[in-house]
Amino acid sequence: MSARSHTSTRPLPTGVADTRLPWWALVLPVAAFTALLLLMAGPGGAHATAGDPGVGRVLEQIQQTLSP
């Protein structure tokens, strides 16, 4: 037996691709990036970056930018 393939009946405009992403395809990378950024900029990260003032300044600048 052969299975029928489901195809869209609505035609796409010429030169336009149908690129719809599910909501989680955008939310998951943003959530992961935010979690990693918070782990780096959290209070525990300040002790680890004490030897390198450049990284500390960058994290401090990000924290000042994100705080209201």
HTML snippet that shows the backbone in 3Dmol.js (N, CA, C, O; Angstrom):
<script src="https://3Dmol.org/build/3Dmol-min.js"></script>
<div id="view" style="width:600px;height:400px;position:relative"></div>
<script>
const pdb = `
ATOM      1  N   MET A   1       0.831  -1.184   0.000  1.00  0.00           N
ATOM      2  CA  MET A   1       0.000   0.000   0.000  1.00  0.00           C
ATOM      3  C   MET A   1       0.876   1.249   0.000  1.00  0.00           C
ATOM      4  O   MET A   1       1.949   1.276   0.604  1.00  0.00           O
ATOM      5  N   SER A   2       0.419   2.230  -0.658  1.00  0.00           N
ATOM      6  CA  SER A   2       1.160   3.491  -0.658  1.00  0.00           C
ATOM      7  C   SER A   2       0.430   4.509   0.212  1.00  0.00           C
ATOM      8  O   SER A   2      -0.799   4.556   0.251  1.00  0.00           O
ATOM      9  N   ALA A   3       1.216   5.317   0.903  1.00  0.00           N
ATOM     10  CA  ALA A   3       0.640   6.342   1.778  1.00  0.00           C
ATOM     11  C   ALA A   3       0.546   7.657   1.018  1.00  0.00           C
ATOM     12  O   ALA A   3       1.427   8.009   0.232  1.00  0.00           O
ATOM     13  N   ARG A   4      -0.528   8.364   1.268  1.00  0.00           N
ATOM     14  CA  ARG A   4      -0.694   9.663   0.620  1.00  0.00           C
ATOM     15  C   ARG A   4       0.113  10.712   1.369  1.00  0.00           C
ATOM     16  O   ARG A   4       0.163  10.706   2.599  1.00  0.00           O
ATOM     17  N   SER A   5       0.733  11.598   0.636  1.00  0.00           N
ATOM     18  CA  SER A   5       1.452  12.702   1.280  1.00  0.00           C
ATOM     19  C   SER A   5       0.535  13.918   1.321  1.00  0.00           C
ATOM     20  O   SER A   5      -0.195  14.202   0.371  1.00  0.00           O
ATOM     21  N   HIS A   6       0.591  14.614   2.425  1.00  0.00           N
ATOM     22  CA  HIS A   6      -0.243  15.802   2.591  1.00  0.00           C
ATOM     23  C   HIS A   6       0.498  17.012   2.047  1.00  0.00           C
ATOM     24  O   HIS A   6       1.602  17.328   2.489  1.00  0.00           O
ATOM     25  N   THR A   7      -0.101  17.668   1.112  1.00  0.00           N
ATOM     26  CA  THR A   7       0.509  18.870   0.547  1.00  0.00           C
ATOM     27  C   THR A   7      -0.422  20.048   0.772  1.00  0.00           C
ATOM     28  O   THR A   7      -1.636  19.892   0.908  1.00  0.00           O
ATOM     29  N   SER A   8       0.163  21.199   0.808  1.00  0.00           N
ATOM     30  CA  SER A   8      -0.623  22.410   1.010  1.00  0.00           C
ATOM     31  C   SER A   8      -1.390  22.734  -0.269  1.00  0.00           C
ATOM     32  O   SER A   8      -0.862  22.609  -1.374  1.00  0.00           O
ATOM     33  N   THR A   9      -2.641  23.149  -0.101  1.00  0.00           N
ATOM     34  CA  THR A   9      -3.450  23.478  -1.274  1.00  0.00           C
ATOM     35  C   THR A   9      -3.347  24.953  -1.640  1.00  0.00           C
ATOM     36  O   THR A   9      -3.749  25.357  -2.731  1.00  0.00           O
ATOM     37  N   ARG A  10      -2.815  25.746  -0.739  1.00  0.00           N
ATOM     38  CA  ARG A  10      -2.699  27.174  -1.051  1.00  0.00           C
ATOM     39  C   ARG A  10      -1.344  27.442  -1.715  1.00  0.00           C
ATOM     40  O   ARG A  10      -0.311  27.000  -1.212  1.00  0.00           O
ATOM     41  N   PRO A  11      -1.345  28.139  -2.805  1.00  0.00           N
ATOM     42  CA  PRO A  11      -0.077  28.418  -3.499  1.00  0.00           C
ATOM     43  C   PRO A  11       0.705  29.528  -2.789  1.00  0.00           C
ATOM     44  O   PRO A  11       0.124  30.477  -2.263  1.00  0.00           O
ATOM     45  N   LEU A  12       2.006  29.390  -2.787  1.00  0.00           N
ATOM     46  CA  LEU A  12       2.866  30.420  -2.213  1.00  0.00           C
ATOM     47  C   LEU A  12       3.189  31.454  -3.278  1.00  0.00           C
ATOM     48  O   LEU A  12       3.323  31.113  -4.453  1.00  0.00           O
ATOM     49  N   PRO A  13       3.315  32.709  -2.880  1.00  0.00           N
ATOM     50  CA  PRO A  13       3.730  33.715  -3.852  1.00  0.00           C
ATOM     51  C   PRO A  13       5.121  33.398  -4.391  1.00  0.00           C
ATOM     52  O   PRO A  13       5.930  32.766  -3.713  1.00  0.00           O
ATOM     53  N   THR A  14       5.380  33.828  -5.574  1.00  0.00           N
ATOM     54  CA  THR A  14       6.657  33.549  -6.213  1.00  0.00           C
ATOM     55  C   THR A  14       7.795  34.201  -5.439  1.00  0.00           C
ATOM     56  O   THR A  14       7.732  35.385  -5.108  1.00  0.00           O
ATOM     57  N   GLY A  15       8.833  33.423  -5.154  1.00  0.00           N
ATOM     58  CA  GLY A  15      10.014  33.945  -4.479  1.00  0.00           C
ATOM     59  C   GLY A  15       9.901  34.013  -2.965  1.00  0.00           C
ATOM     60  O   GLY A  15      10.811  34.526  -2.312  1.00  0.00           O
ATOM     61  N   VAL A  16       8.815  33.513  -2.382  1.00  0.00           N
ATOM     62  CA  VAL A  16       8.639  33.558  -0.934  1.00  0.00           C
ATOM     63  C   VAL A  16       8.622  32.135  -0.402  1.00  0.00           C
ATOM     64  O   VAL A  16       7.860  31.292  -0.875  1.00  0.00           O
ATOM     65  N   ALA A  17       9.471  31.876   0.586  1.00  0.00           N
ATOM     66  CA  ALA A  17       9.501  30.553   1.204  1.00  0.00           C
ATOM     67  C   ALA A  17       8.604  30.554   2.439  1.00  0.00           C
ATOM     68  O   ALA A  17       8.478  31.570   3.124  1.00  0.00           O
ATOM     69  N   ASP A  18       7.999  29.440   2.711  1.00  0.00           N
ATOM     70  CA  ASP A  18       7.138  29.303   3.878  1.00  0.00           C
ATOM     71  C   ASP A  18       8.007  28.879   5.058  1.00  0.00           C
ATOM     72  O   ASP A  18       8.274  27.691   5.235  1.00  0.00           O
ATOM     73  N   THR A  19       8.447  29.836   5.862  1.00  0.00           N
ATOM     74  CA  THR A  19       9.357  29.557   6.974  1.00  0.00           C
ATOM     75  C   THR A  19       8.699  29.935   8.283  1.00  0.00           C
ATOM     76  O   THR A  19       9.010  30.973   8.867  1.00  0.00           O
ATOM     77  N   ARG A  20       7.802  29.105   8.737  1.00  0.00           N
ATOM     78  CA  ARG A  20       7.133  29.340  10.017  1.00  0.00           C
ATOM     79  C   ARG A  20       7.820  28.504  11.080  1.00  0.00           C
ATOM     80  O   ARG A  20       8.000  27.298  10.914  1.00  0.00           O
ATOM     81  N   LEU A  21       8.202  29.146  12.168  1.00  0.00           N
ATOM     82  CA  LEU A  21       8.839  28.453  13.264  1.00  0.00           C
ATOM     83  C   LEU A  21       7.864  28.316  14.419  1.00  0.00           C
ATOM     84  O   LEU A  21       7.042  29.203  14.646  1.00  0.00           O
ATOM     85  N   PRO A  22       7.947  27.222  15.146  1.00  0.00           N
ATOM     86  CA  PRO A  22       7.124  27.129  16.356  1.00  0.00           C
ATOM     87  C   PRO A  22       7.627  28.124  17.394  1.00  0.00           C
ATOM     88  O   PRO A  22       8.762  28.592  17.313  1.00  0.00           O
ATOM     89  N   TRP A  23       6.780  28.446  18.371  1.00  0.00           N
ATOM     90  CA  TRP A  23       7.125  29.470  19.354  1.00  0.00           C
ATOM     91  C   TRP A  23       8.353  29.089  20.156  1.00  0.00           C
ATOM     92  O   TRP A  23       9.128  29.966  20.540  1.00  0.00           O
ATOM     93  N   TRP A  24       8.553  27.808  20.419  1.00  0.00           N
ATOM     94  CA  TRP A  24       9.664  27.395  21.257  1.00  0.00           C
ATOM     95  C   TRP A  24      10.994  27.450  20.518  1.00  0.00           C
ATOM     96  O   TRP A  24      12.045  27.409  21.157  1.00  0.00           O
ATOM     97  N   ALA A  25      10.980  27.541  19.209  1.00  0.00           N
ATOM     98  CA  ALA A  25      12.224  27.627  18.452  1.00  0.00           C
ATOM     99  C   ALA A  25      12.920  28.963  18.692  1.00  0.00           C
ATOM    100  O   ALA A  25      14.132  29.062  18.496  1.00  0.00           O
ATOM    101  N   LEU A  26      12.198  29.971  19.104  1.00  0.00           N
ATOM    102  CA  LEU A  26      12.784  31.256  19.450  1.00  0.00           C
ATOM    103  C   LEU A  26      12.973  31.394  20.955  1.00  0.00           C
ATOM    104  O   LEU A  26      13.956  31.983  21.404  1.00  0.00           O
ATOM    105  N   VAL A  27      12.050  30.861  21.729  1.00  0.00           N
ATOM    106  CA  VAL A  27      12.087  31.032  23.183  1.00  0.00           C
ATOM    107  C   VAL A  27      13.227  30.242  23.814  1.00  0.00           C
ATOM    108  O   VAL A  27      13.902  30.755  24.706  1.00  0.00           O
ATOM    109  N   LEU A  28      13.458  29.005  23.375  1.00  0.00           N
ATOM    110  CA  LEU A  28      14.482  28.182  24.011  1.00  0.00           C
ATOM    111  C   LEU A  28      15.888  28.759  23.882  1.00  0.00           C
ATOM    112  O   LEU A  28      16.592  28.805  24.891  1.00  0.00           O
ATOM    113  N   PRO A  29      16.341  29.197  22.723  1.00  0.00           N
ATOM    114  CA  PRO A  29      17.678  29.793  22.662  1.00  0.00           C
ATOM    115  C   PRO A  29      17.791  31.085  23.486  1.00  0.00           C
ATOM    116  O   PRO A  29      18.826  31.338  24.104  1.00  0.00           O
ATOM    117  N   VAL A  30      16.740  31.891  23.495  1.00  0.00           N
ATOM    118  CA  VAL A  30      16.763  33.121  24.287  1.00  0.00           C
ATOM    119  C   VAL A  30      16.827  32.794  25.776  1.00  0.00           C
ATOM    120  O   VAL A  30      17.560  33.442  26.523  1.00  0.00           O
ATOM    121  N   ALA A  31      16.067  31.797  26.208  1.00  0.00           N
ATOM    122  CA  ALA A  31      16.082  31.398  27.617  1.00  0.00           C
ATOM    123  C   ALA A  31      17.441  30.825  28.009  1.00  0.00           C
ATOM    124  O   ALA A  31      17.939  31.111  29.098  1.00  0.00           O
ATOM    125  N   ALA A  32      18.042  30.026  27.143  1.00  0.00           N
ATOM    126  CA  ALA A  32      19.354  29.451  27.438  1.00  0.00           C
ATOM    127  C   ALA A  32      20.417  30.543  27.519  1.00  0.00           C
ATOM    128  O   ALA A  32      21.253  30.525  28.423  1.00  0.00           O
ATOM    129  N   PHE A  33      20.394  31.486  26.592  1.00  0.00           N
ATOM    130  CA  PHE A  33      21.356  32.588  26.611  1.00  0.00           C
ATOM    131  C   PHE A  33      21.190  33.424  27.872  1.00  0.00           C
ATOM    132  O   PHE A  33      22.178  33.807  28.499  1.00  0.00           O
ATOM    133  N   THR A  34      19.945  33.708  28.247  1.00  0.00           N
ATOM    134  CA  THR A  34      19.689  34.503  29.448  1.00  0.00           C
ATOM    135  C   THR A  34      20.167  33.779  30.695  1.00  0.00           C
ATOM    136  O   THR A  34      20.765  34.394  31.577  1.00  0.00           O
ATOM    137  N   ALA A  35      19.908  32.470  30.777  1.00  0.00           N
ATOM    138  CA  ALA A  35      20.342  31.704  31.945  1.00  0.00           C
ATOM    139  C   ALA A  35      21.860  31.687  32.055  1.00  0.00           C
ATOM    140  O   ALA A  35      22.399  31.853  33.149  1.00  0.00           O
ATOM    141  N   LEU A  36      22.552  31.491  30.952  1.00  0.00           N
ATOM    142  CA  LEU A  36      24.015  31.486  30.995  1.00  0.00           C
ATOM    143  C   LEU A  36      24.566  32.866  31.337  1.00  0.00           C
ATOM    144  O   LEU A  36      25.556  32.975  32.061  1.00  0.00           O
ATOM    145  N   LEU A  37      23.940  33.908  30.828  1.00  0.00           N
ATOM    146  CA  LEU A  37      24.386  35.268  31.144  1.00  0.00           C
ATOM    147  C   LEU A  37      24.193  35.565  32.626  1.00  0.00           C
ATOM    148  O   LEU A  37      25.058  36.177  33.252  1.00  0.00           O
ATOM    149  N   LEU A  38      23.077  35.141  33.188  1.00  0.00           N
ATOM    150  CA  LEU A  38      22.830  35.357  34.610  1.00  0.00           C
ATOM    151  C   LEU A  38      23.794  34.545  35.472  1.00  0.00           C
ATOM    152  O   LEU A  38      24.210  35.003  36.537  1.00  0.00           O
ATOM    153  N   LEU A  39      24.150  33.348  35.021  1.00  0.00           N
ATOM    154  CA  LEU A  39      25.124  32.557  35.765  1.00  0.00           C
ATOM    155  C   LEU A  39      26.493  33.229  35.759  1.00  0.00           C
ATOM    156  O   LEU A  39      27.205  33.198  36.763  1.00  0.00           O
ATOM    157  N   MET A  40      26.862  33.833  34.636  1.00  0.00           N
ATOM    158  CA  MET A  40      28.154  34.522  34.557  1.00  0.00           C
ATOM    159  C   MET A  40      28.150  35.798  35.381  1.00  0.00           C
ATOM    160  O   MET A  40      29.145  36.104  36.039  1.00  0.00           O
ATOM    161  N   ALA A  41      27.069  36.541  35.362  1.00  0.00           N
ATOM    162  CA  ALA A  41      27.024  37.846  36.011  1.00  0.00           C
ATOM    163  C   ALA A  41      26.519  37.777  37.445  1.00  0.00           C
ATOM    164  O   ALA A  41      26.429  38.804  38.116  1.00  0.00           O
ATOM    165  N   GLY A  42      26.190  36.583  37.923  1.00  0.00           N
ATOM    166  CA  GLY A  42      25.672  36.437  39.278  1.00  0.00           C
ATOM    167  C   GLY A  42      26.743  36.715  40.324  1.00  0.00           C
ATOM    168  O   GLY A  42      27.903  36.940  39.977  1.00  0.00           O
ATOM    169  N   PRO A  43      26.370  36.702  41.596  1.00  0.00           N
ATOM    170  CA  PRO A  43      27.312  37.014  42.666  1.00  0.00           C
ATOM    171  C   PRO A  43      28.462  36.006  42.763  1.00  0.00           C
ATOM    172  O   PRO A  43      29.553  36.378  43.196  1.00  0.00           O
ATOM    173  N   GLY A  44      28.257  34.769  42.383  1.00  0.00           N
ATOM    174  CA  GLY A  44      29.331  33.779  42.423  1.00  0.00           C
ATOM    175  C   GLY A  44      30.368  34.020  41.348  1.00  0.00           C
ATOM    176  O   GLY A  44      31.521  33.624  41.519  1.00  0.00           O
ATOM    177  N   GLY A  45      30.007  34.647  40.258  1.00  0.00           N
ATOM    178  CA  GLY A  45      30.940  34.905  39.170  1.00  0.00           C
ATOM    179  C   GLY A  45      31.932  36.009  39.473  1.00  0.00           C
ATOM    180  O   GLY A  45      32.970  36.092  38.816  1.00  0.00           O
ATOM    181  N   ALA A  46      31.649  36.856  40.443  1.00  0.00           N
ATOM    182  CA  ALA A  46      32.545  37.965  40.757  1.00  0.00           C
ATOM    183  C   ALA A  46      33.859  37.463  41.338  1.00  0.00           C
ATOM    184  O   ALA A  46      34.903  38.067  41.090  1.00  0.00           O
ATOM    185  N   HIS A  47      33.839  36.388  42.097  1.00  0.00           N
ATOM    186  CA  HIS A  47      35.061  35.855  42.688  1.00  0.00           C
ATOM    187  C   HIS A  47      35.934  35.187  41.629  1.00  0.00           C
ATOM    188  O   HIS A  47      37.161  35.246  41.711  1.00  0.00           O
ATOM    189  N   ALA A  48      35.326  34.567  40.658  1.00  0.00           N
ATOM    190  CA  ALA A  48      36.082  33.868  39.630  1.00  0.00           C
ATOM    191  C   ALA A  48      36.770  34.834  38.679  1.00  0.00           C
ATOM    192  O   ALA A  48      37.802  34.488  38.103  1.00  0.00           O
ATOM    193  N   THR A  49      36.241  36.012  38.500  1.00  0.00           N
ATOM    194  CA  THR A  49      36.823  36.972  37.566  1.00  0.00           C
ATOM    195  C   THR A  49      37.672  38.025  38.269  1.00  0.00           C
ATOM    196  O   THR A  49      38.031  39.033  37.661  1.00  0.00           O
ATOM    197  N   ALA A  50      37.995  37.806  39.535  1.00  0.00           N
ATOM    198  CA  ALA A  50      38.759  38.809  40.282  1.00  0.00           C
ATOM    199  C   ALA A  50      40.164  38.983  39.716  1.00  0.00           C
ATOM    200  O   ALA A  50      40.720  40.078  39.813  1.00  0.00           O
ATOM    201  N   GLY A  51      40.759  37.949  39.129  1.00  0.00           N
ATOM    202  CA  GLY A  51      42.114  38.045  38.596  1.00  0.00           C
ATOM    203  C   GLY A  51      42.184  38.763  37.262  1.00  0.00           C
ATOM    204  O   GLY A  51      43.238  39.295  36.914  1.00  0.00           O
ATOM    205  N   ASP A  52      41.114  38.796  36.514  1.00  0.00           N
ATOM    206  CA  ASP A  52      41.104  39.419  35.184  1.00  0.00           C
ATOM    207  C   ASP A  52      40.181  40.634  35.211  1.00  0.00           C
ATOM    208  O   ASP A  52      38.962  40.474  35.151  1.00  0.00           O
ATOM    209  N   PRO A  53      40.738  41.853  35.300  1.00  0.00           N
ATOM    210  CA  PRO A  53      39.878  43.031  35.414  1.00  0.00           C
ATOM    211  C   PRO A  53      39.061  43.321  34.155  1.00  0.00           C
ATOM    212  O   PRO A  53      38.016  43.964  34.247  1.00  0.00           O
ATOM    213  N   GLY A  54      39.506  42.866  32.988  1.00  0.00           N
ATOM    214  CA  GLY A  54      38.772  43.123  31.748  1.00  0.00           C
ATOM    215  C   GLY A  54      37.430  42.429  31.722  1.00  0.00           C
ATOM    216  O   GLY A  54      36.421  43.029  31.352  1.00  0.00           O
ATOM    217  N   VAL A  55      37.414  41.161  32.114  1.00  0.00           N
ATOM    218  CA  VAL A  55      36.167  40.395  32.133  1.00  0.00           C
ATOM    219  C   VAL A  55      35.235  40.953  33.199  1.00  0.00           C
ATOM    220  O   VAL A  55      34.024  41.037  32.991  1.00  0.00           O
ATOM    221  N   GLY A  56      35.795  41.331  34.332  1.00  0.00           N
ATOM    222  CA  GLY A  56      34.989  41.903  35.406  1.00  0.00           C
ATOM    223  C   GLY A  56      34.305  43.188  34.983  1.00  0.00           C
ATOM    224  O   GLY A  56      33.146  43.430  35.320  1.00  0.00           O
ATOM    225  N   ARG A  57      35.035  44.011  34.240  1.00  0.00           N
ATOM    226  CA  ARG A  57      34.446  45.276  33.765  1.00  0.00           C
ATOM    227  C   ARG A  57      33.313  45.018  32.776  1.00  0.00           C
ATOM    228  O   ARG A  57      32.291  45.703  32.800  1.00  0.00           O
ATOM    229  N   VAL A  58      33.500  44.035  31.913  1.00  0.00           N
ATOM    230  CA  VAL A  58      32.460  43.714  30.928  1.00  0.00           C
ATOM    231  C   VAL A  58      31.207  43.223  31.643  1.00  0.00           C
ATOM    232  O   VAL A  58      30.097  43.657  31.335  1.00  0.00           O
ATOM    233  N   LEU A  59      31.392  42.309  32.607  1.00  0.00           N
ATOM    234  CA  LEU A  59      30.237  41.798  33.339  1.00  0.00           C
ATOM    235  C   LEU A  59      29.565  42.897  34.154  1.00  0.00           C
ATOM    236  O   LEU A  59      28.340  42.921  34.271  1.00  0.00           O
ATOM    237  N   GLU A  60      30.350  43.796  34.712  1.00  0.00           N
ATOM    238  CA  GLU A  60      29.783  44.911  35.478  1.00  0.00           C
ATOM    239  C   GLU A  60      28.972  45.836  34.571  1.00  0.00           C
ATOM    240  O   GLU A  60      27.899  46.301  34.956  1.00  0.00           O
ATOM    241  N   GLN A  61      29.480  46.101  33.377  1.00  0.00           N
ATOM    242  CA  GLN A  61      28.781  46.940  32.422  1.00  0.00           C
ATOM    243  C   GLN A  61      27.463  46.297  31.988  1.00  0.00           C
ATOM    244  O   GLN A  61      26.445  46.979  31.868  1.00  0.00           O
ATOM    245  N   ILE A  62      27.485  44.979  31.753  1.00  0.00           N
ATOM    246  CA  ILE A  62      26.249  44.281  31.372  1.00  0.00           C
ATOM    247  C   ILE A  62      25.246  44.339  32.506  1.00  0.00           C
ATOM    248  O   ILE A  62      24.055  44.550  32.278  1.00  0.00           O
ATOM    249  N   GLN A  63      25.722  44.151  33.733  1.00  0.00           N
ATOM    250  CA  GLN A  63      24.808  44.192  34.887  1.00  0.00           C
ATOM    251  C   GLN A  63      24.207  45.580  35.054  1.00  0.00           C
ATOM    252  O   GLN A  63      23.022  45.696  35.367  1.00  0.00           O
ATOM    253  N   GLN A  64      24.985  46.628  34.855  1.00  0.00           N
ATOM    254  CA  GLN A  64      24.455  47.997  34.965  1.00  0.00           C
ATOM    255  C   GLN A  64      23.465  48.284  33.860  1.00  0.00           C
ATOM    256  O   GLN A  64      22.480  48.993  34.071  1.00  0.00           O
ATOM    257  N   THR A  65      23.719  47.738  32.678  1.00  0.00           N
ATOM    258  CA  THR A  65      22.812  47.959  31.556  1.00  0.00           C
ATOM    259  C   THR A  65      21.470  47.272  31.775  1.00  0.00           C
ATOM    260  O   THR A  65      20.421  47.819  31.433  1.00  0.00           O
ATOM    261  N   LEU A  66      21.509  46.064  32.349  1.00  0.00           N
ATOM    262  CA  LEU A  66      20.279  45.304  32.534  1.00  0.00           C
ATOM    263  C   LEU A  66      19.484  45.710  33.762  1.00  0.00           C
ATOM    264  O   LEU A  66      18.287  45.432  33.830  1.00  0.00           O
ATOM    265  N   SER A  67      20.114  46.360  34.737  1.00  0.00           N
ATOM    266  CA  SER A  67      19.386  46.741  35.948  1.00  0.00           C
ATOM    267  C   SER A  67      18.541  47.992  35.683  1.00  0.00           C
ATOM    268  O   SER A  67      18.977  48.904  34.980  1.00  0.00           O
ATOM    269  N   PRO A  68      17.312  48.028  36.258  1.00  0.00           N
ATOM    270  CA  PRO A  68      16.409  49.154  35.982  1.00  0.00           C
ATOM    271  C   PRO A  68      16.803  50.427  36.675  1.00  0.00           C
ATOM    272  O   PRO A  68      16.128  51.446  36.525  1.00  0.00           O
TER     273      PRO A  68
END
`;
const viewer = $3Dmol.createViewer("view");
viewer.addModel(pdb, "pdb");
viewer.setStyle({}, {cartoon: {color: "spectrum"}});
viewer.zoomTo();
viewer.render();
</script>
